[in-house]
Amino acid sequence: MALSKPGPLGFVRSLARILAGRPQVPPSLQDNALLRRLLSRRSVRHYDDRPIPDDVFAAILEAGRLAPSTVNLQTWSFAVFNAAGWQERFGRTIPFRAQRAVIVLGDIHRDKTVLDIFPDSPLILYTVAVLNAGLAAMAMNAAAEALGVSSVMLSETGRTGLLDAGYLKETLALPDGVFPLTTIVFGYPKGAYPPMPPKLPLEQICFTGKYREPDPEVMTAWLHQMIAGYKASNVRSSFDAQLNVYRSKIGQAEVDLNAMVFGTPADPGSHR
Ligand SMILES: Cc1cc2nc3c(=O)[nH]c(=O)nc-3n(C[C@H](O)[C@H](O)[C@H](O)COP(=O)(O)O)c2cc1C
């Protein structure tokens, strides 16, 4: 399907809509500082050079450790870095010059050393691990926000997530059953706080009773805002170009993840 793009007027209108977007906090709850902080959370991609104190980072990791998980299986691992450790392991700075990073991995290896979890249901096991690790990632993100630390989760930028699974397996010596999902980079924000990117309205994502088909007008307006917002913050790129970066890496990642999670032999030739 060809991507519907906004015309010049639609572009301006879309940007105006983005800038007008605000979290909807019920008036009765506006005094709740933590709620306001969580609802105004943004993915931040510019950090200053203030280090994150050890106790603050320890609290963030503790939030990940204590996150909820299916049957409390805790099917995750965290590869933990400060700026120097990242430089040493990867030979470059943490993306966006953040101060700390946590690579969040799904882990169905650790529990298997003492327990056959769901031996005949590899897809369920994988899904459970992805879900649980995602929750741990979000718990760390929320703890960071509570402590005034910003973050962004990455799956592509800087070879940090599931799109570079094979590379990370090698670099971090991951055993089979341990697979990278996302890297969260943390720091104190620098410069203007980013505006809220286009979020779908509640009516579009909630339903009661039977599934509600998407409203084409709402979906097109959202897509146009995505395209306009992306262009406004990345003048030399585009939403389309970014999707193409993902498309170019997905084939290899699919092969690598299959091998890492399900033990299917990798056949890079068929996807390159
Ligand atoms: C799993 C995951 C992977 C992401 N990967 C990237 C990435 O590789 N590069 C990037 O700049 N942002 C990445 N993001 C951030 C999203 O672009 C961001 O969450 C989204 O645009 C919504 O913005 P918000 O977090 O400010 O609400 C990722 C987010 C998630 C949850």
The ligand as a MOL file (V3000), in Angstrom:
LIG
                    3D

  0  0  0     0  0            999 V3000
M  V30 BEGIN CTAB
M  V30 COUNTS 31 33 0 0 0
M  V30 BEGIN ATOM
M  V30 1 C 11.0990 -1.1350 21.9680 0
M  V30 2 C 11.3870 0.2820 21.5150 0
M  V30 3 C 12.3790 0.4980 20.5770 0
M  V30 4 C 12.7080 1.7940 20.1670 0
M  V30 5 N 13.7490 1.9900 19.3000 0
M  V30 6 C 14.1730 3.2420 19.0290 0
M  V30 7 C 15.3510 3.4650 18.2450 0
M  V30 8 O 16.0280 2.5400 17.7940 0
M  V30 9 N 15.7560 4.7420 18.0320 0
M  V30 10 C 15.0630 5.8130 18.5390 0
M  V30 11 O 15.4910 6.9600 18.3370 0
M  V30 12 N 13.9250 5.6410 19.2930 0
M  V30 13 C 13.4760 4.3850 19.5430 0
M  V30 14 N 12.3500 4.1800 20.3340 0
M  V30 15 C 11.6240 5.3360 20.8890 0
M  V30 16 C 10.2980 5.5460 20.1430 0
M  V30 17 O 10.5960 6.1550 18.9100 0
M  V30 18 C 9.3730 6.3970 21.0100 0
M  V30 19 O 9.0200 5.6780 22.1660 0
M  V30 20 C 8.1050 6.7840 20.2590 0
M  V30 21 O 8.4030 7.6290 19.1810 0
M  V30 22 C 7.1070 7.4870 21.1620 0
M  V30 23 O 7.6970 8.6200 21.7550 0
M  V30 24 P 7.6470 8.8250 23.3300 0
M  V30 25 O 8.4470 7.6910 23.9450 0
M  V30 26 O 8.2890 10.1650 23.6000 0
M  V30 27 O 6.2200 8.7450 23.7470 0
M  V30 28 C 11.9930 2.8920 20.7030 0
M  V30 29 C 10.9660 2.6690 21.6370 0
M  V30 30 C 10.6680 1.3810 22.0430 0
M  V30 31 C 9.5750 1.1670 23.0830 0
M  V30 END ATOM
M  V30 BEGIN BOND
M  V30 1 1 1 2
M  V30 2 1 2 3
M  V30 3 2 2 30
M  V30 4 2 3 4
M  V30 5 1 4 5
M  V30 6 1 4 28
M  V30 7 2 5 6
M  V30 8 1 6 7
M  V30 9 1 6 13
M  V30 10 2 7 8
M  V30 11 1 7 9
M  V30 12 1 9 10
M  V30 13 2 10 11
M  V30 14 1 10 12
M  V30 15 2 12 13
M  V30 16 1 13 14
M  V30 17 1 14 15
M  V30 18 1 14 28
M  V30 19 1 15 16
M  V30 20 1 16 17
M  V30 21 1 16 18
M  V30 22 1 18 19
M  V30 23 1 18 20
M  V30 24 1 20 21
M  V30 25 1 20 22
M  V30 26 1 22 23
M  V30 27 1 23 24
M  V30 28 2 24 25
M  V30 29 1 24 26
M  V30 30 1 24 27
M  V30 31 2 28 29
M  V30 32 1 29 30
M  V30 33 1 30 31
M  V30 END BOND
M  V30 END CTAB
M  END
